[in-house]
Amino acid sequence: MITLWGRNNSTNVKKVRWVLEELDLPYQQILAGLEFGLNHDPEYLAMNPNGLVPLLKDDATGVVLWESNTIIRYLAAQYGVDRLWLAAPAQRAQGEKWMDWSNGTLSPAHRPVLMGLVRTPPEQRDPAAIAAGISACEALFAMLDDELAKTPWLSG
């Protein structure tokens, strides 16, 4: 059995769930993080010292992983050969490039927008930080639009 710890409103948990479902893998989800807690319990921290979600445990292999992109790569390589894990490194790297870009470039740009508009009460919002995040996101989404004008998929 695969066990996934994380809350449904986490983008990183959603990515992992998408891959699990795309590969038709049965899994159990344990709600954890923010309002659900658990992620600071000693048992959880023993598996993921970061205390963040997602966290995945695969009983079939004994692997315990954290970091969404790492989990996705593992699931694709372990269970999705020729579907989500391409044998050709150059071809596979094209998809991984966008996956890492999403976490390393896009996510930091949209974080002030998400945090400012969704998770911060209106009276505590920082309009300048939100505006800067929106501006950064506009440039990044333009880059995505340019790429998708050439091909229907970012990769594959």
C-alpha positions in Angstrom: 0.0 0.0 0.0 1.1 3.5 -0.7 0.4 6.1 1.9 0.4 9.8 1.2 0.3 12.4 3.9 -0.9 15.9 3.0 -3.9 18.1 2.6 -6.0 18.4 -0.5 -5.5 22.1 -0.9 -1.7 21.8 -1.2 -0.4 22.3 -4.7 2.4 19.9 -4.1 0.1 17.2 -2.7 -2.2 17.7 -5.7 0.7 17.0 -8.0 1.5 13.7 -6.3 -2.2 12.7 -6.2 -2.4 13.4 -10.0 0.5 11.0 -10.7 -0.9 8.3 -8.3 -4.3 8.5 -10.1 -2.7 8.7 -13.6 -0.9 5.5 -12.9 -4.0 3.9 -11.3 -2.1 3.2 -8.1 -4.2 2.5 -5.0 -3.2 4.7 -2.1 -4.4 5.9 1.3 -4.3 9.6 2.0 -3.8 10.8 5.6 -4.8 14.5 5.9 -1.8 16.3 7.4 -0.5 19.8 7.5 -1.9 23.2 8.5 -5.4 22.7 10.0 -5.0 18.9 10.1 -1.7 18.9 12.1 0.2 15.6 12.3 3.2 17.0 10.5 4.9 18.1 13.7 4.3 14.9 15.6 7.5 13.0 16.4 6.4 10.0 14.2 6.0 12.3 11.2 9.2 14.2 11.8 11.1 10.9 12.0 10.0 10.3 8.4 10.2 13.9 7.2 12.3 16.2 9.3 11.1 19.2 7.4 7.7 18.8 8.8 6.1 19.6 5.5 3.7 17.9 3.1 3.7 15.8 1.0 5.2 12.7 2.5 4.9 9.3 0.8 5.5 5.8 2.0 5.5 2.8 -0.4 5.2 -0.4 1.5 6.0 -2.4 -1.6 9.5 -1.0 -1.7 9.9 0.4 1.8 10.7 3.8 0.4 9.8 6.9 2.4 10.1 10.2 0.4 9.3 13.9 0.8 9.5 16.7 -1.8 6.8 16.5 -4.4 9.1 16.4 -7.5 11.2 13.6 -5.9 8.0 11.7 -5.2 6.8 12.2 -8.7 10.0 11.0 -10.2 10.0 7.9 -8.0 6.5 7.0 -8.9 7.1 7.5 -12.6 10.3 5.4 -12.5 8.9 2.7 -10.3 5.4 2.3 -11.7 5.1 4.4 -14.9 7.9 3.2 -17.2 7.0 4.2 -20.8 4.0 6.2 -19.5 5.4 8.9 -17.3 9.1 7.8 -17.1 10.7 7.9 -20.5 13.8 5.8 -21.2 15.5 8.4 -23.2 17.2 10.9 -20.8 17.1 13.8 -23.1 13.3 13.4 -23.7 12.7 12.8 -20.0 14.7 15.9 -19.1 12.4 18.1 -21.1 9.5 17.2 -18.8 11.6 17.4 -15.7 12.8 20.9 -16.8 9.3 22.3 -16.6 8.5 20.4 -13.4 11.6 21.9 -11.7 10.9 25.3 -13.2 7.4 25.2 -11.6 8.8 24.7 -8.1 12.0 26.7 -8.5 10.8 29.7 -10.5 7.0 29.9 -10.8 6.1 28.9 -7.2 8.3 31.6 -5.6 6.8 34.2 -7.9 3.2 33.3 -7.2 3.7 32.7 -3.5 3.2 36.4 -2.5 0.0 36.5 -4.5 -1.4 33.3 -3.0 -0.3 34.1 0.6 -1.4 37.8 0.2 -4.8 37.2 -1.3 -5.8 33.8 0.0 -4.2 33.3 3.3 -3.8 36.9 4.7 -6.7 38.9 6.1 -7.4 42.0 3.9 -6.3 44.4 6.6 -2.9 42.7 6.8 -2.1 42.4 3.1 0.9 43.9 1.5 -0.3 45.4 -1.8 3.2 46.1 -3.1 4.3 42.5 -2.5 1.1 41.2 -4.2 1.6 43.6 -7.2 5.2 42.5 -7.6 4.1 38.8 -7.5 1.5 39.4 -10.1 4.0 41.2 -12.3 6.5 38.3 -12.0 3.8 35.8 -12.7 2.6 37.7 -15.8 6.1 37.4 -17.3 6.4 33.7 -16.5 2.9 32.9 -17.9 3.9 34.8 -21.0 6.9 32.5 -21.3 4.5 29.5 -20.9 2.2 30.9 -23.5 5.1 31.3 -26.0 6.1 27.7 -25.4 2.5 26.4 -25.8 2.1 28.4 -29.0 4.7 26.0 -30.5 3.4 22.7 -29.2 0.2 21.5 -27.4 2.3 20.1 -24.5 5.2 21.5 -22.5 6.8 18.0 -23.0 5.9 14.7 -24.5 
